[in-house]
Amino acid sequence: MANNFLALAFVCNDGGSSSGHLSPRPRYPSMPRYPKGVTAAEGSSMDTMAMAKAYFCVTGMTCSACAGSVEKSIKRLPGIREAVVDVLNNRAQVLFYPTFVNEETIREAIEDAGFEATLDREESNERNVQVCRMRIKGMTCTSCSSTVESALQAIQGVLKAQVALATEEAEVHYDPNLLSYNQILVAIEDTGFEATLISTGEDMSKIYLQVEGVRTERSMRLIENSLQALPGVQGIEIHPEFNKVSLSYKPDLTGPRNFINVIEETGSRRFKAKIFPEEGGRRNTHRKEEIKQYYRSFLWSLLFTIPVFLTSMVLMYIPGTKHGLDSKVVNMLTVGEIIRWVLSTPVQFIIGRRFYSGAYKALRHGSANMDVLIALGTNAAYFYSVYSVLRAATSHSFKGTDFFETSAMLISFILLGKYLEVLAKGKTSNAIAKLMNLTPDTAILLTLDSEGNVVGEQEIDSRLIQKNDVIKIIPGAKVASDGFVIWGQSHVNESMITGEARPVSKRKGDTVIGGTVNENGVLHIKATRVGSESALSQIVRLVESAQMAKAPVQRFADRISKYFVPLVILISFSTWLSWFLAGRFHAYPDSWIPSSMDSFELALQFGISVMVIACPCALGLATPTAVMVGTGVGASQGVLIKGGQALESAHKVNCIVFDKTGTLTIGKPVVVNTKLLTNMVLQEFYELVAAAEVNSEHPLAKAIVEYAKKLRDEENPAWPEARDFVSITGHGVKATVRNKEVIVGNKNLMVEHNVVVPADAEDILAEAEEMAQTGILVSISGEVVGVLAISDPLKPSAQEVISILRSMKIRSIMVTGDNWGTANSIAKEVGIETVIAEAKPEQKAEKVKDLQASGCIVAMVGDGINDSPALVAADVGVAIGAGTDIAIEAADIVLMKSNLEDVITAIDLSRKTFWRIRLNYIWALGYNLLGIPIAAGALFPSTGFRLPPWIAGAAMAASSVSVVCCSLLLKYYRRPKKLDNLEIRGISIE
């Protein structure tokens, strides 16, 4: 219980401590688990209900007895799951079921106990936000996604909703106090689209198990009760039709192997459990199923359409078959017309029913999409043909022309286009699929005895790894989980995660990332982050979120889509009417009319062509497909771009503000120079110095000890004993080593201990300070014997990166909290002209805002910790950090390596991606602006060129595919050649 209290501690508004001092558990009879009037059976269903959390400011509490009284009053209410009162900070946190109780009732209960209470709405709202992701089937263009997004944003309790057409997914941020994800699913389905839940905010640690041997509902209930009893299990959902169990759990307390063991030991050991086969592959499964559906529909359509095409376009010109097809059946009705009618009807109403369904759903909600255009165009051709056939059957003289081939071929070509489009769209998300496939299928689990010796090993499914498991990684195998090395030494290739080309040395204590490849040695690692907590899962989630986020330029397509389809229908009708009236009043020569049709039919063909050539899909796919590919390519190169907003802002950047420590410099002090003033072996000198410094926690002391370790070439060398150790804050240390007094520190420390500093040492100190280095004097037995120079060295590529940015017409500025002398020295060395030193975090943010006010588009590059205010204030925040320590929250772009040149890669990639988006829009708009007039017959009077409806439909399908393929070309992106030259010259960062 104490752990629960600590976990629920509150942060005081005035910045007070949040630790402990919570009221002890009050001594009063335990409250009933479920509210009054609710049976145990009904109450058990409450465990899966959406819970809400509220925070109250409670005034008047003076001791733990007061807190106990408040807690007791709250817990007596129906629907309270948990209540914790913090007497120190005058706060109360309540976890409750909104179905049974609300915040006002809880507040009144606290006041009834004799204390004043107010609901902290700001904190409650901030913490009561859940995120769910859903897959939406049936969206074809921007109009569809806009309809769904508008419907979601209109729901009370939805704080933010994003719908991505390219991924066919929605991400919804909502208040669980006001609605559940089931209500969101219903709202999407009310708009006419099919929605399925992918994940909720509670799915951070969730696993699906398949249970074999279950024959009755009682057996499944027995398994559920057994699992529910395990510590750390937060929720269980049973799907009896699939014998499937989904569990949400706390990975610190339990894991999937425990669940499988419990299931298999329940009920006389007749049950068997394993991870559900589809776990982890749901996105690909959905995409493959969609591709199969379109492929099957296209083949069936082709089966009926080819005979229709042959009877109307080919066989009519062969004398023998022409006579047979022209044979009369009833009055003027021919055999050919009956064959075409019979074959085109299944294509129109069975194979093409998806277009009717999509059009109906769109129109029902007051919008119009591509399905509306297709349904109108094909119906116009089909029903005019039916009219023509029926009139021929009832007339002795009418000889009409049918367009059954138009409707059938239109549907066939559109299905082919949709098949190719879905195939291409699947490739845009390849980056996520590749990341997800990095984790190995199996892992070798080691069993250790109490002394840490290996007593057994077992091959298991990698998804069964639990926190604190010890895993064996053999040469050539993938690391199965995030963790740290407890035994062994090797090199690990981390390029697939961080983009770093060189293998990284790993030894005891070093961290490893799941999905990387062990190269040459055996490692034993202890798992620290498993499943959805792993670095790989976090990267996948980040890339998925990036692909959901819309670029501002997407609003352009959204605005057009609202008016596009109604405008096309108006143009189509106007085209038909203009040509029909022109023909009726003989405004053009009769020779213009083809021999096989009359003026009405010619006008109808022009009208249908206009309707089916217009393509809102190409406009809708122009931005999201490029963003998907661009963010995926960035992730593969160790540059994580958080969506379209970051891409759009980054391509405009003309000023970059760099932090110094950890950004331009390595961020870790190292010994860069040693000068001995007496004849002495360097190793012996450092043994004495390290022995004195090893007891100090100062960063400079640690740098000296690390350097001394390299001279000894040992992992944990034993240093001589240091007696009488004294640390003088701000000056250095003093100790007795091997009966010699060793003093390590600055000049003031030497003067205090009456140690004479020779002129040579003074010169070395002055030289070090000019080079932005820290000079440290070493005295042994009252005599200065050496001077150490310690510096936070520049990253090897810093100077070249600043030079390349200058050639890209991007201004560089350095803002640092360090002193002016060091800052100016570093800036001069890398070639930065503008420097701001001794700046606090909030002053860095102010400088960014000043630059923005002067008209600059500013990117801030920092380590994402003390630079967070500036990262948020900048147009583009770029965080530099190792792959497992990413400043994800504050930054818009995260560089997973510590390589400074990736700043250039990020900007260059954003420029290339945005150029591709522009190209997509030029093509999509140009296609419609040129295609619609040609389809309307603009070239017909001068050239006699006429675009048949089925060719117009094929052109429409091709336009969507071409936009997606144009975006896919981004997959071949290569970073600027100047950066490759840096690597050739050996400029890289270890």
N, C-alpha and C positions, 0 to 999 in steps of 0.2 A: 504493500500500500504506500509505503514511503516513497518508492520509486514513482508511483502514479502522481503523488503530490508534487514531487520535484519536476516531473514532466509537464505539469500543468501550472508551474509558477508563472507569475505575471511580471511584465516590465512596467515599472512605475512611470507615470507621465513626467515626473521631474527628474528622471534619470537615476533614481535610486536603485539600490541593489535589488535584484530579482531572486536572490538566493534564499531558500529555506524559510524559516519563521512562519510556516503555515500551521494552522490550527491542528492539534492532534485529533484523531478520530473520536468523536463524541460518544459517550456511553449512553446509548438509548437503544430500545429494541429495534431490530433490523426492519427496514421498510419492506412491504411486499414487492415482489419483482415486477408484477404487472398492475395497472390501475384497477380500481374497484369496478366490478361488473364485467371484467374481461376474463374469460376462461383461460386456462393454461394453453389450450390448443390455439385459441385466438392470439394469446400473448406471444406464442412462439413465432407467429408471423411478423410480430413487431421487430424481431431481430433483423429482418431484412428491409424494414422501412427506412426512409430517409430521415436522418436525425439532424437537429439544428443545434447550434452553439450560440449562447448569448453571454455577454459580459456586462456586469453591473458595478457601478461605483457605490459602495456602501459606507455611509458615514455614521459615526457614533460608537464603533467597535473599539474596545480598550484592551481586551485580553482574549485568550483562546476560548474562554467560556462563552464570550459574545459570539465568536465565530462559530462555535458549536451550535449555539442557539439558532443562528441564521441558517446553517446547513440543515439542521433538523426541520425547520419550517419549510425549506424548499423541498426536501426529500419526501415530505408528507403529501405533496401534490401528486395527482395522477400524471403518468407519462414522463416522469423525471428519470433519466438513465444514470446521471452522475452529477454531483455538485461539489465544488471545491472552493473554500473561502480562504482568502489571503488577508490575515489580520494586519500585517505590516503595511501593505499597500492599499488597504481598504477596498479590495476587489473581490468579486465572486464570479466564478465561471460555471455555467450550467449547461449540461448536455441533455437535450429533451426531445420528445416526439411531438412535432407541431400539431398532429392530429388530435392530441389529448389536452395540450396546454399551450399557452402563448406567453410572450415576454411580459405583457401587462399583468397577467395573473401571478407570475413569479415575482414581479416587483412588488405587488400588493402583499404577497406572503411575507416578503422580507420586512415590509413596513409594519405588518401585523406583529412581527417579532420585536418591534420597538426601535427599529433603525430606519434611517432615511436611505432610499435607494433610487438611483437613476440608471436608465439603460444607456450604456456606452455604444451608441449606434455606429459611430465611425469605426471602432475596433471590431464590433460584431459584423459589420458589412465587409470590412477588410478581410476578416478571417473566414467568413461564411461564404466563400466563393468556391464552387466546384466546377470542374471542367470535364466535359464529356465529348467524345469524338464519335461520329456516326457516318456510316456509308449510305449514300443516297443513289438509288438506281433510277434511271429514266431521264436524267438531265441531258439535253442535247445542245443547248446554246446558252449564252449569257442571260437571256431572258428567263430561262428556267432557274438558273442559280440565283438571280436577283429576286425572283418570286419567293423562293424558299428563304432567302436571307431576310427579306422584308417580313415574311410571316413569323420567323423566329424572333426578330427584333421587336415585334409587336406584342410578344408574350410578356405579361407582367412577371418580373423575376429574372428575365434574361438580361444580363449586363453587357454581353458582347457576343456577337455571332458572326462567324466567317464561313462562307461556303465556297469551296474550290471546285470549279468545273473540271479542271484537268485531272484531279485525283478522285473526283466524285465523292468528296468527303466534306463534312461540316464539323467545325469546332465551336462549342457553345460554352460560354462562361455564365453560370447561373447561380442564384441564391437558393440553396436547398430548403430554406425556411418557407419559400413561396411555391416551389414546384419541384417535381422529380424528373429524372431523365425519361421516364415512361411517358409523361405528359408532353415532353419535347418530341419524342418519337411520334406520338399521335398527331401533334401539330404539323409535322412534316408530311405525314401520310394524308392529312386533310388537304394539303396543297396538291395532292395527286401523285406523289412520288413514294416509292417504297424505301423505307429507312430501317437500317439495322444498327445496333449499338456495337461499336468497336471497343471502346474503353471508357471508363469513368475515372474521376480523380481518385477513387478508392481502389483502382486496379494497379497501384504501384507495385504491389507484390501479390500477384494473383496467378493461380495455376489451375489447369483443367485436367482432371483425371478420368480415365475410362475404367469402369468397374465391371468385371466379368463374374458371372455366377449368381447375379441377382435375379430372383424369379418373382418375388412378391414386393408389394409396397412396404410391408413390415420390415423386410430385409434392408431396404434402402433407408428407412427411418432409423433402424438400428445402427447403420453405418454413420448416418448424419449425427446421431446422439454421441457416438464414440468420438467422432472428429471434433464436435463442438466442445467436448470436455478437455481438449488439448490446450495448454497455455499458448497464447499468441494467435489463436484462430479468431479472426474478426468477423467473418461472414461466410455462410455456406449457401450455395444455390444448387438444387437438384434438378436434373433434366432426365426424368425416367425414360423418355422415348429413345434417348441415345445411351442410356446407362452412364450418364456423364455427371460429374460432380465438379463444381467450380468453387475454389476456396480463396478467400482473401486472408492474408496472415502477416504477422510481424516477423521479418527474417531474423531479427535478433533472438527470437525465442523458439522458433520452430522452422520446419522446412519440408519439402516434398517427400523426402525419404521417410520422415516420421509419419506422414499421412499414409503412405503406401504400407508401411509396417502395421499401423493401427488397423487399416482396412483388412489386410491379409490375416491378422490375428483375431478379427471379429467373426463371430458365427461359425465356430468349429473349423476355422481356417479354409472355408470353401470359396472365399472370394479372392479374386486376383485383380490387382490394380496396376495401371501403367499410365504414363502421360498420354493425354488424348492426341491421336495422330495429327489432327489439323493444327495443333498448338503452334503458333509462330508463323504459320504460312497463310493466314487468312487473307491478307491483301493480294498475294499472288493467286490464291485459289479463286477469288472473286474475279480477278482480271482474266484468268484463263477461261473461266466459265462464260464470261461475257464474249470473249473472242470466239469460243466454240458456238455460242448461240448465233452470232452474226454470220459465222462461216456456214452453219447449217441452213440458216434462213436464205443466204445467198445461193447456195447450191439448189435448194428446192425451188427458189424463184427462177433460177437458170433453167431448171428442168422444164418448166412451163413456158418460159419466155422465149427460148430458142425456137420451138415450133411456131409460136405466134409471129416471131420475126421472119422465119422462113416463109410462112404462108402469105405474109403481107409484102415482103420486100424482095424475095428471091424467086420462089416457085411461080409467082405471078408472071414472070418473064420467060418461063419454060413452056413451050406450046402445049405439050401433053397434060401437064399438071394444071396449067392455067384453065383449060377447058373443064377439068374435074372440079376445081375450086369455084368456078363461075356457074356451075350447075345450079339451077333454081330448085328450091325445096318448097317454099310457100310463096306464091306471088313473086316479088323481086328479091326475096331472101335467099342468099346463096350458101352453099356448103362451107366456103371459106370463112364467111362471117360467123357462122355457127361455131366452127372450130375455134376461131379466135376468141369468141365470147366465152365459150366453155373453159378454154385454157387460161384466159386472163382473169376470170372471176376469182379463183383461189389465190392468185397473186395479189389481187386488189384487197380482198377482205380477210383472208386467213394469214398469208405471209405478211401482208402490209398492215395488219391490225395494230401493230405497235404505233404506227403513225396516227391512226384514229384515236387510240387511247391517249397518246401524248397531247394531241390537239384538243381533245375534250377536257383533259385536266387543266391545260393552260387557259382555255377559254372560260372554264368554270370559275377561275380566279381572276378574270379580267385582264389576262395578259395573252400575248401571242408569240409563238416560237416557230422554229423551223418546221416542226411537225404540222403546224397549221398550213404553211405554204405547200408542203408536200401533199397533204390531204386535199386541199383545194385544187391544186394542179392536176393530180391524178383523177380526182372525182370528176372534174370538168371534162377530161378526156374520156373517162369510162362512161359516165352517164349520157354524154352527148352521143357516144357510140351506141349505147343501148337504145336511145331514142331513135337513132338512124336505123338500127336493125329492126326495131318494132314497127317503125313506119314502113320499111321495105316489105315486112311480112304482111302488112294490111293494105298495101297499095299495089295497083297493077302497073303504075308508071314511074313511081319514085325510085331513083337510083342514088342512094346515099353513099357516103364514105365513112368508114369507121376508123377510130383511132385507138383501138384496143392495144396495138403494139406500143403506142405512146405511154399509156399507163403502166403496162407490164415492164417495159424496158426502163422506164423512169425508176420504178421501185427496185428493179434489179441493180441498176447502176448506183442508186443511193445506198443500198445494202452493201455493195462492194466497197463504196467509199467509206461507210461507217466501219466496216471490217478492217480496212487498211488504217483508218484513223485510230481505232482502239488498239490495233497492233503497234502503231507508232507511239501512242500515248503510254503504252506499257513500258516502252523503252526509255521514256523520259524519267521514270522513277527507278531506273536500274541502280542508281547510286545507293538507294535505301536497301534494295534487295542484296546488293553486294556487301553492304555493311552488316546486314542481318545474317548473312551466310558466313561471316568471318569466324563465328564461334564454332569450335569443333563439335562433332556429334557425340563423341565419347570422351571420357577422362579416366585417369587411373587414380583411384582413391586409396590413400595409404592409411593403415591402422597403426597407431603408435602405442607403446606401453607407457607406464607412468614416468619412465626416465627419458622418453622421447625417442626410443629406438623403434625402427620399423619392424613390425611383427607380421604384417600381411598387406597385400594389395589386391584391389578388385577393380575391374573395368565397369564403369557405370555410364548411364546417359548423362551428358554434361548438364542437362536441365535439372538433374537431381542434386547438384552440388549445393551444399548449405554453408552458411557463414561459419568460419573457423575450421572448415575441412582442410586437411593437408593433401595436396594434389602433386603427383609426380609428373614432370614434363620431360619427355625424352627428346634427344636431338631430332630436329625436323618436325616436331609436333607443334600444334598451336597451343598457346596458353589458354586454359579453359575458363579462367575466372580472374578478376582483379584480385590482387593480393600482394604479399611481400615474400621475398626469398628467405627461407629459414635454413637451407642447406644447399651447397653446390655453387658452381660458378660457370657462367656461359655468356654468350652474346645473343641478344634478342633483336630481331628485325621488327621495328615498330612503324615501318613506312605505311602500312595499310591503315593505321590509326592516325598517326601524327604527320605523315608525309616525309618524315626524316629518313633520308636515303641510307645513312650509315648505321650498321648494327650497333646497339648500345650495350656496353658491358654491364653485366648483372652479377652481384655477389650478395652475400648474406646481408639482410636488412634493406636491400633495394626493392622498390616497388615494381610490379609488372602489370601490364594491361591485358585484359582478356581479348583474344582474337589475334594477338601478335604471335610471331613464329620464333621458337627457340632454335638456335642454329647449331651449336657444337658441343654443349655440355648438358649433363643431367641436373635439373633443378627440382627442389622440393619447395612448394609455395603454400602459404597459408591463405585461404580465401577470406577476403575482407568485405568485398561488395559483390553480391550475386544477383542474378536475374535482372529485374528492371532498375536496380540501383547501380549497375555496372557503368563504367565510362562509355562503353560501346552503346548501351541502351540509351544513355543520356544524349549521345551524339545523334542516334537515330531519331529520338524524340525532337531534338533541336532541328534537324533537317526536315522532319515532317511538319513541324510548326512553321518553318521558313517557307515551305511549299504551300502552306495554307494561307499565309499572309499575302494580301493583295498589294501590288505596287500602286502608287497614286495614279499612274498613267492608265491603269485598268479602269478608272472611273470614266475615262473617255469612251471606252467600249460599252460600259454599263449605260451611259447616257444615250448612246446611239441605239442600243438594243431596245430601249423602251419604245422608240418610234419606228424602228426599222421595218418590222413585219407589217404593221398597219400601212406604212408608207408604200411598201412593195405591193400590197394588195390593191391600194388605190392606183398605183402606176399601172399594174396589170389590167385592172378594170378599164382604166382610161385608154390603154393601148388597144384592148379589144374593141372598145366603143369607137375609138377614132378610126381604126381600120374598117370596122363594120359600116360606119356611116359614110366613110370615103368610098367604099365599094357600092353601097346602096345608091348613092348619088353620083356614081361614076366619076369620082374625082381622080381616079387613076385608070390607065388603059386596061381593058379586059385581058390583054395578053399577059399581064402580071400574074393573073390567077392561074395556078397549075391546073392541068387538065383533069386531075383526079379529085378536085374539090371546088367549092363555090366561095364567094366572097366572105360569107359568114364563117365558114370553116377555116379560111386563111386567117381571118381576124382572131378566131379562137386559138389557133396554133401560136400566133404571136403573143396573145395574152397568157397562155399556159407557159410558154418559154420564159417570159419575164418572171412569172411566179416561181418557177423552179430553179432559175439560174442564180437568183439572189441568195446569198449565203451569210447568215448571221453567225454561223459557227466559226468561220475563219477569224472574224473579229474577236469573238469570245475567247478563242484559243491563243491569240497572238501573244498576250503577256504571260499567262500562267504556264504555258509550256516552256517558254524561254527561261522563266524564273526557276522552274523545276529542274531543268537541265543545268542551268548556271549554278544553283546552290549545290546540286549533286556533284558537279565537277569541282567546285570549291572544296567540298568536304573530302573528296579523294586526294586533294593537294594540301590538306591540313588547314584550310581556310573555311571556317563556318560562318556563312552569311545568313543573318536572320530574316530572310524574306525579301519581298519586293521593295518595301520602303527603304531598307538599307542599301539595296542594289541601286535604286534610283538616286538616292542621295550621294552614294559613293562615287558615281560616275561624274558628278558635278564638282567634286572637291577641288579647291584651288589653294587651300592652306591647311597644313598639318601641324598640330601642336604635339611635340614629343615630351614625355616625362624623361628625366635623366636616368635615375637609378632603376635598373632592371629592364629598361627599354633601350636606351642608347648604350648603357653599360651592362655588364653581365649581371650586376646586382648582388655580387658577393665579393667581399674584400679578399684579395690574394697578395701574397708576398711577390713583388715584382723585381726586387733588387736587394742584394746583400753586400755590404762593404765591410771587410775585416780590417781593423787598424793595427793588428798584431799578428805575429806568426802563430796560426792555430788551425787545426783541422776543422773544416766546415761542419762535418757530422758531429764532432764533439761539441762545437759551439752551439749547435741547435739542440743537442741533447740537454744541455744545461738550461737553455732558454725555454724549451718545451716543458721541462720538468717544473719550472717556475710558473709558466702560463697555463698548464693543463688544469689547474684548479680555478681558473678565472672563467666567468661566463661571458666576458666581453667579446663582441664579434671580431675585433682585431686579434685578440688572444687565440681565438679558435682558428683564425687564418694562419697564425704562426705555427700552431700545433699541427694543422693539416699539412703545411709545407714540410715540417720536420718529419712527418710520417712518410712522405714521398722519398726523403733521403734515406730512410731506414728500409723502405720497400717492404714493409710489414703492415698487415691489416690492423692489428691492435698491439703495437709495440709497448714494452714495459719501460717506463721512464724512471730515472733515478728518483729516490725519495726526496721530497722537498719538505724541510722543516721550517718552522717559524714563518709560515706563509702569511703575508699581509697584502690586501688589495686596497690601494689608495684611489678612491673614486676620482675620475677625471685626470689621473696622472699615470697610473701603471701598477706594477706589482713588485713585491720584494720577498725573497725566500732564501733559505740556506740549502744549497745543493752540493753534495760531496764536500762538505765543510768549507764551501766558498759562498760568500754573500753575492747573490745574483739580483741585480735591479734591472727591470725592463720597463721603460716608460719614456715620458717626454723630458724636455730640457729642465723644466721646473722641478721635476722629481730628483734629477741629478743634483741640482743646486741645493735643494733641501737636505740632501744627504752628503753635502760637501764633496761631491765628485766633480773634478775639473773636466770640462768639456773642451777637448783640443780644437784648434782652428780647422783641421781637416774635417772633423765631424760637423762643425758649424757650416762649412761649405757644402757638405753632402746634404745636410738638412735643408739649406736654402735652395739647393738645386731640386730637391724632391718637391718642395712646396710650389715652385714654379711650374712643375709638371703635374700639379693637382694630386700629389701623392702625400701620404702621411708618413713622416719620418719618426722612427722609434730608436732610441739609444739603448744600448746594452752595456751594463757595467758589471764586471766580475772582479770581486775583491777590491773594490774602490777605484777601478780603472776602466775607462770607456774602451771596450775592445771591438765594438762593431756598431754599424748603423743599418737598420732594416727600412726598406721603403715598401709601404703597403698601399695598394690602390684598388679601386673598383674599376677594372680595365674596360675600355671600350669594346663593344662587340666588333669582331674583325671586319664585318661588312658595313659598319655604320657610315663611314666616310663615303663609300661608293653609293650607298642607298640615297644619302642626301644629294649627291651629285646627280644621280639618275632622276630623282624627283624634280630637281631644278630643270633638267632637260625636258621634263614633262610639263613644265610651266606651273609647278606646284611649289608654293613658298613654305619653308620649314622654320618653325619657331620652337625654342626649348623653354619649358617652364619647370622649375624644380624647387624643392624646399631646401636644397643645399646652399652653402655660402657662395657669395659672388665670385670669389677667387677661383674656386673649383669649377663653378658653372662656366665662367668665361674661358677657362683653360680647355674644358671639354668641348665647348661650342666652337672654339677656334680650331681645335684638332679635327672636328668632323665637317666644318665649313658652314655652320649655322651663324647667321648674322644677328638675329634678334634673340635676346636672352632675358628671361625674367627669373630671378633667383629669390631665395628665402620666402617662397610663396606657400601659404597654407592651402589645404585642399579647397576651401571655399573661394580663395583668391584665384586658384587655377580656373575654377568655373567662371568667375567674373571676367577673367581675361578672354576666355572662349566667347562669352557673351559680347564683350567689346569688339572682338574680331567680327562676329556675326553682324553687329550693328553697323560696321564699316562696309558691309556688303560681301564679306567672305563666306564661302561654304566651308565649314571647318570640320576636320576630322581630328579627334583626340586619340593619341596612342599612349597607352599606359598599362600598368600591371593589373589594373582593375581592383585594387584594394583601396589605397589612399587617394586614388585618382577617380573614384566612383562619381563624385559630384560633377567633375569635368566631363567624364564619359557620357553622363546623362545629358548634360547641357549641350554638348557638341551635336552637330548635324549627323555625324557618324562617330560612334564610340568604338574604338578598336582596342580590344584587350589582348595583351601578349601573355602567354603562360604555357606551361607544360600541359600535355593532353589530359591529365587527370585533375588538374587544378585550374579550371577555366572560370573566368569571371563572367558567367553566363548572364546574370541578371542585368548588369549595368550596360554591357556593351551591345552594339549592333552587329559587330563582326568580331569573331574570336579566332586568333591565330594559335593553332594548337602547338606549333613549335615555338621556340624562343627566337626564331630567325627574323631579323628585322626586314629582310628583303621580301617577306610575305606581305608586308604593307603594300608594296608595289604590285604584287600578284593580285591582291584583293581589289585594288583600284583598277588595274588593267582588266581583270575579269569582269568587273561591274561595267566598265566601258564597252567591252565586247558584247556582253549580254544585252545591254541597253541598245546598242547599235542593232543587234538582232531583233529586238522588240520593235524598233522603228521600221526595220525592213519588213517584218511581219505585217505591221499596220499599213505600210505603203502598198504591199501586195494585196492585203485583204480589201482595203478601200479601193485601190486601183482596179482590182478584179470586178468589184460591184459597179464602180463608176463607168467602166468600159463595157462590162458584160451586159448590164441591163439595157442600155441603148441598142446594142447589137441585137439582143434577143427581141427587142421591141420593133425591129425592122428598120433601124436607122440607115443601114447599108443597102437595104433591099431596092429602093428606087434607082440608085446609081449603079449598083453592081449585080443586082439580082440575087445577092447572097442572103439566105434565110437559115436561121438556126432552128432545126427541129427540136421539139421539147425533150426528146430522149437524150440528144447531145447536150442540151442545156443542163439537164439533170446530171449527166456525167461530168460536165465542167464544174458544177456546184460541188459534187463529191470530191473532185480532184483538188479544189481550192482549199478545203479543210486539211486534206492529207499533205498538201504542199507546205502549209504553214507549220504543221507539226514537224515535217521533215527539215524545214529551215531551222527550227529550234534545235533539232537533234544534231545539226552540224556543230553546235557548241561543244558536243562531246569530244571533238578533236582539238579543243583549245590547248594551246601550249603557252606557258608563261614567257615573258619577253626574253629574247636571246641575250640581252645584257646580263640578266641574272645567271644564265648558264655560264657566261664567261667568268663570273665571280667564282663559281664552283670549280671551273677548270684551273683557275689560279690558286685554288686551295683555300679560298676564303669561306670558311664555314664555321659553325658554332658547335662545340661538343655539348 
